[in-house]
Amino acid sequence: MHIKTLAKSVVEISDYRANLAEYLKNRMNAVAPNLTILIGELVAAKLISHAGSLMNLAKQPASTIQLLGAEKALFRALKDKNKPTPKYGLIYNASIVGQAKSDLKGKISRTLANKCALCCRYDALGEDEDGKLGTDSRVFLEKRLKLLENGEKVIPSVGAGGQ
């Protein structure tokens, strides 16, 4: 009898978790479609929650977005001069960072933070909700990761950062 009750509870909790996941997916696609496409609904929700709101996240520079969630490690490293500063915070949970080799995770997380900053600003201030910017940014990141893994030289883009 106790095992049946426990099994019933497990099934109910599993159904509830599935419902919450579906709700989060729908909400994030409505609130921040580009950011959701780029890094996934769970990581995007954690970033927005950590920043306080989508507008607060949009106001943050990319370097801050990269380290959101790793503040304790950052301040510990700044206090103790011998420790290296962290390279990523919540962004580490994004699938594109997980796909990268361990020596490339810092570079990919920096590029991902830059694209996240653009997508956040577009979602917060833009009016289009088609997710095109998020899709384009994801394709760009996947190409960048392949280039870095193959050891090829990455050519800086012409424009804001490159000449």
Backbone torsions as a table, in degrees:
resi	resn	phi	psi	omega
1	MET	NA	-43.1	-180.0
2	HIS	-66.6	-38.4	179.8
3	ILE	-66.7	-39.7	177.2
4	LYS	-63.9	-41.3	177.7
5	THR	-63.4	-43.5	178.9
6	LEU	-63.9	-43.1	179.0
7	ALA	-63.1	-39.9	177.8
8	LYS	-63.5	-40.6	178.0
9	SER	-63.6	-41.8	179.4
10	VAL	-62.5	-42.4	179.1
11	VAL	-65.0	-41.8	179.0
12	GLU	-63.7	-43.0	179.4
13	ILE	-65.8	-38.9	177.9
14	SER	-63.9	-43.1	176.9
15	ASP	-63.6	-41.3	179.1
16	TYR	-63.1	-41.2	178.2
17	ARG	-63.4	-41.3	178.0
18	ALA	-63.8	-39.9	177.2
19	ASN	-64.4	-42.0	177.9
20	LEU	-64.1	-40.4	179.0
21	ALA	-63.9	-41.3	178.4
22	GLU	-66.1	-41.2	177.7
23	TYR	-62.1	-45.1	179.4
24	LEU	-62.0	-41.6	179.3
25	LYS	-61.3	-46.6	179.9
26	ASN	-65.5	-42.2	-179.2
27	ARG	-65.2	-44.2	-177.5
28	MET	-69.1	-34.0	175.7
29	ASN	-67.1	-28.1	178.0
30	ALA	-82.0	-38.2	-174.4
31	VAL	-83.1	-49.4	-175.1
32	ALA	-139.2	75.4	-175.0
33	PRO	-65.1	-39.9	-178.3
34	ASN	-67.6	-44.5	178.9
35	LEU	-65.0	-37.8	179.3
36	THR	-65.1	-42.5	178.5
37	ILE	-65.3	-37.7	-176.4
38	LEU	-69.5	-48.9	-172.3
39	ILE	-121.1	-4.1	-179.8
40	GLY	98.3	153.7	-173.5
41	GLU	-69.7	-34.3	-177.4
42	LEU	-70.5	-46.7	179.7
43	VAL	-67.2	-39.4	178.2
44	ALA	-63.1	-42.1	178.7
45	ALA	-64.3	-39.0	178.4
46	LYS	-65.9	-41.0	178.7
47	LEU	-63.6	-46.4	-179.7
48	ILE	-63.6	-41.3	179.1
49	SER	-63.6	-42.4	-178.7
50	HIS	-66.8	-36.2	179.5
51	ALA	-78.5	-23.7	180.0
52	GLY	110.8	-39.2	177.7
53	SER	-165.2	168.2	178.2
54	LEU	-65.3	-37.1	179.5
55	MET	-66.3	-40.8	176.9
56	ASN	-64.8	-38.6	177.6
57	LEU	-65.9	-38.1	179.4
58	ALA	-66.1	-26.7	179.6
59	LYS	-79.2	-15.3	-176.4
60	GLN	-78.6	144.3	172.4
61	PRO	-74.0	163.2	-177.4
62	ALA	-61.6	-35.1	-179.6
63	SER	-64.9	-33.3	177.1
64	THR	-74.2	-40.0	178.1
65	ILE	-61.6	-37.7	179.8
66	GLN	-61.6	-35.7	-174.6
67	LEU	-101.5	3.3	177.8
68	LEU	-58.3	127.6	-178.4
69	GLY	99.0	-10.4	-179.9
70	ALA	-119.8	29.2	-176.5
71	GLU	-63.8	-40.4	-178.7
72	LYS	-61.4	-45.0	178.6
73	ALA	-66.8	-36.1	179.5
74	LEU	-64.8	-48.0	-178.3
75	PHE	-69.5	-31.6	175.1
76	ARG	-65.4	-40.4	179.8
77	ALA	-69.5	-36.3	178.5
78	LEU	-70.1	-33.4	179.2
79	LYS	-72.0	-44.9	178.4
80	ASP	-98.9	107.5	-171.8
81	LYS	-62.7	-20.7	-175.7
82	ASN	-82.1	-17.7	-177.8
83	LYS	-85.9	141.3	177.2
84	PRO	-76.7	149.3	178.3
85	THR	-74.5	151.9	-179.6
86	PRO	-70.0	154.4	-178.7
87	LYS	-100.4	-17.8	-176.8
88	TYR	-157.6	158.4	176.9
89	GLY	-121.5	-113.3	179.8
90	LEU	-66.7	-24.1	-179.5
91	ILE	-62.4	-21.9	-179.6
92	TYR	-58.3	-27.0	-178.2
93	ASN	-80.3	-6.3	178.1
94	ALA	-69.2	146.8	-174.2
95	SER	-65.5	-33.6	-177.9
96	ILE	-66.7	-34.4	177.0
97	VAL	-72.6	-36.6	178.1
98	GLY	-66.0	-29.0	179.5
99	GLN	-74.5	-24.4	-174.6
100	ALA	-74.4	152.4	173.6
101	LYS	-66.3	157.7	-173.6
102	SER	-61.5	-33.4	-179.7
103	ASP	-78.3	-11.5	-180.0
104	LEU	-104.9	-3.6	-175.9
105	LYS	-61.1	-36.2	179.3
106	GLY	-65.9	-43.9	179.5
107	LYS	-65.7	-43.9	-178.9
108	ILE	-67.3	-39.0	179.9
109	SER	-66.8	-33.2	177.3
110	ARG	-67.5	-44.3	178.1
111	THR	-65.9	-40.7	178.4
112	LEU	-63.4	-39.3	177.9
113	ALA	-63.5	-38.4	176.9
114	ASN	-62.3	-45.3	179.7
115	LYS	-68.7	-34.8	176.8
116	CYS	-64.0	-40.5	179.0
117	ALA	-61.6	-42.9	178.0
118	LEU	-63.7	-45.9	-178.4
119	CYS	-65.3	-38.6	177.8
120	CYS	-61.7	-45.1	-179.2
121	ARG	-66.3	-38.4	179.2
122	TYR	-67.6	-41.3	179.1
123	ASP	-68.0	-39.8	-177.0
124	ALA	-74.5	-37.3	-172.4
125	LEU	-110.7	-19.5	-178.4
126	GLY	-82.3	168.2	-178.3
127	GLU	-111.7	-20.1	179.1
128	ASP	-77.8	136.7	-179.5
129	GLU	-123.0	34.9	-177.3
130	ASP	-87.4	-16.9	178.4
131	GLY	80.9	14.9	-177.4
132	LYS	-65.9	-41.5	179.7
133	LEU	-62.7	-41.4	178.1
134	GLY	-63.7	-41.4	179.1
135	THR	-65.8	-46.2	178.9
136	ASP	-61.9	-40.8	-179.8
137	SER	-66.2	-38.4	178.9
138	ARG	-65.1	-43.2	177.6
139	VAL	-61.9	-42.6	178.0
140	PHE	-59.1	-45.4	-178.6
141	LEU	-65.5	-38.9	178.8
142	GLU	-65.7	-39.2	175.8
143	LYS	-65.1	-41.9	179.7
144	ARG	-62.5	-41.2	179.2
145	LEU	-64.0	-41.9	178.0
146	LYS	-63.2	-42.2	178.0
147	LEU	-60.2	-46.5	-178.4
148	LEU	-65.8	-38.8	-179.4
149	GLU	-69.6	-31.8	178.0
150	ASN	-80.6	-6.0	178.2
151	GLY	79.5	12.8	179.8
152	GLU	-78.5	158.5	-179.7
153	LYS	-77.1	130.8	178.3
154	VAL	-90.8	121.7	-179.0
155	ILE	-87.0	124.3	178.7
156	PRO	-65.2	144.6	-178.9
157	SER	-72.0	146.6	178.2
158	VAL	-80.3	129.8	-179.5
159	GLY	143.9	-130.0	-172.5
160	ALA	-59.1	-48.0	-176.3
161	GLY	-91.8	-27.5	-173.0
162	GLY	-103.8	51.0	174.3
163	GLN	71.2	NA	NA
